[in-house]
Amino acid sequence: MNNLCIALPTGRIGKQIIPLLQRSGVSNALENISRKLEIKDEESNLTFIFLKPSDIITYVEKGVADIGFVGKDSLLEEDKEVLELYDLEIGKCKFVVAGYKDTQISKKEEILKVATKYPKIAKEFFKSLKQSIEIIKLNGSVEIAPLVGLSDVIVDITETGTTLKENGLEVLMEMSDISTRLISNKVSYQFYKTEINKIISDLKE
Amino acid sequence: MSKLRNEIEYIKVRNKVTLDIENLMSNLDYIKVEPDYFESYDWFLNANTLIRPTSMVKFINPKGEVQLLRPDITTNIIKQLSSYWESDSFYKLYYNATTFRQSKEGITQMRQFGIEQIGDSSFNSEVELLQLINTIFSRFSPNFILSVGNQKVLDNLLSSFSKDKITRIKKAISKRDITTYKELVKDEQDEMLQRLFDLNGDIDSVISLLKNFKESKMIREYSKFLLKLKGSLSEEELSMIDTDLALVSEYDYYCGIVFQGYLRSQSKPILSGGRYDKLTGKFGKEIPAIGVSFDLTSYIKEVTNE
């Protein structure tokens, strides 16, 4: 039988998931990772690959990875056909609209300028508010956009709100809750159901 | 081997596989049909409310009407047949045709092979189709699984919810997002609803599990359906089947048995189908109909990999 291939995110969330996998007994092979991109755990028939969070959905959707760990923010933005099997309840944060105090979100006929890394999510949210917007797509440091007059508001994820405050911004509206999910694709789930459900029940304990 | 020789070898395999399957269909008295290339956009969306409009290839005809390059064949065939349907007719049809979808990469063409039985409401059609699927796909065993559900039972279970809530529940079910699903149905007492995702596995296990549930009309109906399946198929045919009441299709016209087939080496389901009497009803008269279609290109690719 082939090893089950698990895609883990590099960065902050990956650092939270690895001890979780160790503590729950899923794998003992994640001790000394250093810069390795692939780790095989022959004892548990698992292969771990380390990817940029934004690539995990692609690898799982294409079946290269059988399961992966990724934030709900990426899942909402990418909107790919993957299964969302389990909410790990880590990496918890919120999608918010933020800007300078007293900034009007509801501008009736006027177009609201929104800077964001998540154009799809921002568009859907403001469509539900029936507010016309102009999207300014950025890849980072979104908080600066209102400061330099690039946008009226931003749509971003926030954990504690500290970064927003430090840049003189405040939460104008909360949108949705985000956390890390375990994802899979339909085919992998069919053939590895037992193994995947065992990992989920180990993580639950 | 040179690229050209590779390509010729592939074409030979493709032609042989296609001929073998088409001969199988003819020997079982199925008639080959040719579907239209174009559909009316409004009409198609009305018949298939769960498909994403953005995935369809649209164009404007000389009359200014929005049309589609066919994304699906079944609706097309039923529309053609319904115009000259006579009662007590029974047709066994098949097709081998290209469908078109829009993706970020552009227009994707897929060669789709489909089998339809129209006019028979008895379980014989279900059995014959499942046996055909086994005949065509058993060469890939154990790397082929057929997931079988029941849209009628599932829709009845969800019938007390509003249309909007049903859409959200079905979206959660299709993603196997148990957390969201449980949140949406938390106020319901029905045991089948609460334990929907447990009703998944080989027929014998699920039948056993259902015996532990508090008796209800839906439990009786679903158990009866599973027992009928078990009684109609051989050991080999049953061995490829994984029953799953949480099987949801992107087409909302299914009204009985539904199935999806998976090959281990592929990242998407290769086959889907079910009973769709409700679709024929959209054309005026409800005619019993059941069908299955699969991606012939992926099938041939799998054969060449053998």
HADDOCK unambig.tbl for C-alpha pairs under 7 A between the chains (distance, minus, plus):
assign (segid A and resid 61 and name CA) (segid B and resid 267 and name CA) 6.75 0.50 0.50
assign (segid A and resid 62 and name CA) (segid B and resid 267 and name CA) 5.33 0.50 0.50
assign (segid A and resid 63 and name CA) (segid B and resid 267 and name CA) 4.72 0.50 0.50
assign (segid A and resid 82 and name CA) (segid B and resid 175 and name CA) 6.57 0.50 0.50
assign (segid A and resid 83 and name CA) (segid B and resid 175 and name CA) 4.23 0.50 0.50
assign (segid A and resid 83 and name CA) (segid B and resid 176 and name CA) 5.71 0.50 0.50
assign (segid A and resid 83 and name CA) (segid B and resid 177 and name CA) 6.96 0.50 0.50
assign (segid A and resid 84 and name CA) (segid B and resid 175 and name CA) 5.51 0.50 0.50
assign (segid A and resid 84 and name CA) (segid B and resid 176 and name CA) 6.02 0.50 0.50
assign (segid A and resid 84 and name CA) (segid B and resid 177 and name CA) 5.03 0.50 0.50
assign (segid A and resid 85 and name CA) (segid B and resid 176 and name CA) 5.72 0.50 0.50
assign (segid A and resid 85 and name CA) (segid B and resid 177 and name CA) 5.28 0.50 0.50
assign (segid A and resid 85 and name CA) (segid B and resid 178 and name CA) 6.75 0.50 0.50
assign (segid A and resid 86 and name CA) (segid B and resid 177 and name CA) 6.92 0.50 0.50
assign (segid A and resid 185 and name CA) (segid B and resid 267 and name CA) 7.00 0.50 0.50
assign (segid A and resid 186 and name CA) (segid B and resid 268 and name CA) 6.69 0.50 0.50
assign (segid A and resid 187 and name CA) (segid B and resid 262 and name CA) 5.88 0.50 0.50
assign (segid A and resid 187 and name CA) (segid B and resid 264 and name CA) 6.43 0.50 0.50
assign (segid A and resid 187 and name CA) (segid B and resid 267 and name CA) 5.87 0.50 0.50
assign (segid A and resid 187 and name CA) (segid B and resid 268 and name CA) 6.17 0.50 0.50
assign (segid A and resid 187 and name CA) (segid B and resid 269 and name CA) 6.58 0.50 0.50
assign (segid A and resid 191 and name CA) (segid B and resid 264 and name CA) 6.87 0.50 0.50
